[in-house]
Amino acid sequence: MERCPNCRAVHEESEQCRRCGMDFTPLLAAEAAADTLVRYALIHLGAGDTTAAVRSLRRALTLHHDPYIDLLLRFAGERQGDGTTGTLLT
C-alpha cells in the first residue's frame, strides 16, 4: 500500500495514517496474506502443480489486487492451457 485509501496521504510504513488516523492493520494483514499465497503459488508452479498455483493466485487477488499477481495468474493459466487471465476470479 503506497497511499491511504481514505485520504490518499503517502503511507510511511506505520500502522496508522499520519493525516486522517485510519488504522491500516487489517489492510496490511490482507496484503501479507496475499504475499504468502503468491509464495505458495510459486512453489506450486515450481513443482508443476499449475492447478494449485492458479487457486492460490486467485485467492491472493481477492485479498489484494496487484499487477504482479495478474501476470503470474496469466502465466500459470497459459501453462495450464486454459487461458486463465488475471481478472478471472471464479
N, C-alpha and C positions, 0 to 999 in steps of 0.2 A: 504494500500500500504506500503510495507516494504522497497522497493528499487526503485530508479529512473528507469523508463522504458527506459530512453535514455542512461545513463552511468552506471547504476547499483550501484550507491552510496547509502549508507544507508539513508533512509528517516528519518528525525529528526523532524517530526511534524511541518514543515514550509510549506509555500505555494510555495516555490521555491527551486530547488535543490542547495545545497551548492557547488557542484562541477561544474556542467555544466550550471546552471541557468534556467533549464527548469521550466516552470510555471505549477504547479500541480493543479491549481484551477479547471479546467474542470474535471480532473480525480477524485479529491476529491468530487466534486459535484455529479458525477456519482455514486461513492461509497455511498454517503449519500442517494441518491435517491433509490439505491438498498436496503439499510438498511431499509428505510421506507417501501418499497414494501414487504420485508420479515416480518416486523411487521404486516402489513396488512394481509399477508398470515397466520400468526399465529392466528390473530383474527378470520379470516375466518375458519381456522381449528377448533378452539375452539367452533365456532358456528355451526360446522358440514357442512359448505359450502365448500366442497373439490374442486368443480369446480372453484370457485373464488380464492381459495388458489393456485391451480395449475397455474391459469392465472397470478396471482401476482408473483409467483416464476419464471415462465418463463420470465416475463418482467424483473425481477431482474437479471436473468442470462444474459440477453442481455446487461445490464449495467455494470455488474461486475461478473466475474467468480470466484466463491468461493465454496470450497468443502462442506461447511455448507449448502449452497443453494441446491447443488446437493442432499445431504442427505434428506433435507426437501422435495424436489420435489419427490424423490423416495418414501418417507413415504406417502405423500399426494396421489401419484398415486396408491399406494397399498390400501389406504383407499378408493379411488375412484373405485378401482377394474379394472383399465385399464392398469396396468403395466407400467405407465409413469416412465421414467428414467430421471435422471438429465441432460443427454446430449441431450435430445429431445427438440428442440426449436421451433417446429412447432405449 
